[in-house]
Amino acid sequence: MILSDRDIKRALASGRIRIDPADGFEDRLGPESLDFRLGTSFLLFERSKQPFIDARRAETAEGIARTVELSEDEPFIIHPNELVLATTLERLQLADDIAARLEGRSSLGRLGIIVHSTASLFHAGWDGHATMELGNLGVMPVALYAGMRVCAFTFEELSSPAEHPYGSKRGDKYSGQDRASGSRIWDESEDPGS
């Protein structure tokens, strides 16, 4: 069941959901979601570095991306048909009995900006800044700014606390991230039994 605004406030007050910084959260709280803001860290792909990326060969991804850190009031221009990774300003921590889902905002979607089109689930026990997959499906470049509302999180209560919350297993590769992070698919085991 998705938590309502009053249940989100209760979970924040009890520490089951933690957000840092939490300034202005009341203005960003909807009936069943909480807007998060765009951070300053972006990961840009440089297509000329490799002819392709092979999900089984990590070396094919070497040097394909570079990190860009924005300063205050500096625009980030996302061009048509471009994919970039970006982070949220807020760090999110979830208790072992709450999961979250990241959703794009309609106001950006109407400009052609998709936010986090895949992998929207943030597991119980999550701790870190969310990395979002931002894409521009429109025909015009769009300027984005650190601190603007970019996505919304909804929260769901699990039927019981997770036996192995996110971050407790070796394979939980995105736990604790604090900037836009690229794929770590190469860290996955090929052994189906592991």
Buried (B, 14 or more C-beta within 10 A) or exposed (E): EEBBBEBBBEBBEEEBBBBEEEEEBEEBBEEBBBBBBBBBBBBBBEEEEBEEEEEEEBEBBEEBBEEBEBEEEEEBEBEEEBBBBBBBBBBBBBBBBBBBBBBBBEEBEEBBBBBBEEEBEBBBBBBBBBBBBBBBEBEEEBEBBBEBBBBBBBBBBBEEEBEEBBBEEEEBBBBEBEBBBEBEEBEEEEEEEE
